[in-house]
Amino acid sequence: KSPIAIALDEELINTGEDEKEKIRASWKPSEDLLNKYQKGGIEVICTESGFDCHYDEKHKEGAFAALCKSKKNLIAGILSTTSFSWEQYAPEHFLELLKIK
C-alpha cells in the first residue's frame, strides 16, 4: 500500500474508534432506558461493562447475584451505585445499530 492509502486506513480506523468513544461516553443507564430491557439483558450489560464485579467488590461476594433476584432491585442497585463509571461502555448491540464496529 502507498503511504497515502495507509494514512487513509489509519484515519478511518481512528475515526471509527473516536465515534465509538463518543457513543460510549454518551450512553448512560437510566431508569427509563433500563426498563426497556428484560432482566436478562440488564444482567448482560452489567457483566459486559464490569459492573457486576465492581458491585461485588464494593459490597461482598455474591451481592450482585442477590441484586439480580428482581428487575426492580437490579435497576435500583445500578442507579444507586455512583462509584461505577459507565463512560467507557455502551452495549455492543447499541454500537451495531449505529453501524459502528
Steps between C-alpha positions, in 0.01 A plus 500: 500500500608853437570732793184693411287184506651399833433846644139488376451154652638624832275807485194281440597269783557795733175663395314179578661482843427868563135439413487200731647711779241773446219245503636328809534835676140588415341168601382521859264262677181660625185356648311562176771340286553196723126434524502440123721193551400164640678411823735262316604778264581728792709223654696467173563876496626480858730209420639650177567835668660355813228642724436156650859467629505861617178447696635185666825682589310789658260281694594133534543196280161391372340842552442545129333159472269596786425829326391307189211329676260764369514749215385782728783437749754462220410835346496669842843353580647621171363850538605532864860392434670829423853364542485313166581689181302406190708737282696224328202279425206478264324171422641331191155483340473878547824551305384254232171685454704808418717290266814578699728198521 
